[in-house]
Amino acid sequence: LTVTEMFNAAEEGKVKAMYIMGENPLLSDPDIHHIEHCVKSLEFLVVQDIFLTETAEYADVVLPGVSFAEKDGTFTNSERRVQRVRRAIQPREDAREDHWIICELSKRMGYHMDYGSPSEIMEEIRTVTPSYAGITYERIEKEGIPWPCPSEDHPGTPILHLERFARGKGLFSAIDYKKPAELPDKEYPFLLTTGRVLEHYHTGTMTRKGKGLNMLYPELLAEINPEDAANLGIESGDFVTVTSRRGDIKVKTIISERPDRGVVFVPFHFKESPANMLTINAIDPIAKIPEYKVCAVRVERQKDKTGD
């Protein structure tokens, strides 16, 4: 099951418990009201995170993890580069490193995972994963290595597919076009697309606690095309109500050429006006990815300039 399907299964009583680690679906998943109902349908919920997130507030048990500054180990980024991360400060109070929590839970459930350090886990990873076989702590002390790295004398692979794919030429398959589950109509004439801004990451659990980032992007802004703004009598800084069939949020606007006419863009980092209150719980039938980029909304200007 995908994450979206798991929550649907929880609502149906097929999934009884969840262990959520480092995720905040009560802000990141589509149709938050639906997700809230699904979470309440669970018999048992464990959340492991570094802050008491919107999701953690519903948990039966909260396991306090640690931030990057309090842990030792590696990160593998989107470039496939395996890099060392080193503890700079000791964990606060009862917080523990993720691997320690998992090992302790495993022991209590009858399977002893006796890892003395993250480096021992890395040794196991490279033993069973050919693309990591040549990556050792000694090699990445000064500089990260991009996988695949099949041997200790291999430099790593900065570009995964340079001249050809692993299986030769690229394989393409024709698919049948399927319309989004919900498109604009007379009642909801705008297309809402959600996403991110440079200054914040996902649900803002960490980035919205940073003073510098909040100075750069302190509040939620809905981007509206100039033609649409003129038709609605909206100026940059005005507050509007954005409403879908699932809910509504109040948000300040900025007039921008970035969205096409008929399109409204709303970032999803802000719990005060959660964009995913509006999105639809529909998934692509093949990829199983929610339709975050397409749902129907209407936009109404607020008389009160403060948004209250």
Secondary structure, 3 states (H helix, E strand, C coil): CCHHHHHHHHHCCCCCEEEEECCCHHHHCCCHHHHHHHHHHCCEEEEEECCCCCCHHHCCEEEECCCHHHCCEEEECCCCEEEEECCCCCCCCCCCCHHHHHHHHHHHCCCCCCCCCHHHHHHHHHHHCHHHCCCCCCCCCCCCEECCCCCCCCCCCCCCCCCCECCECCCCCCCCCCCCCCCCCCCCCEEEEEECCCCCCCCCCCHHHCHHHHHHCCCCEEEECHHHHHHHCCCCCCEEEEECCCCEEEEEEEECCCCCCCEEEEECCCCCCCHHHCCCCCECCCCCCECCCCEEEEEEECCCCCCC
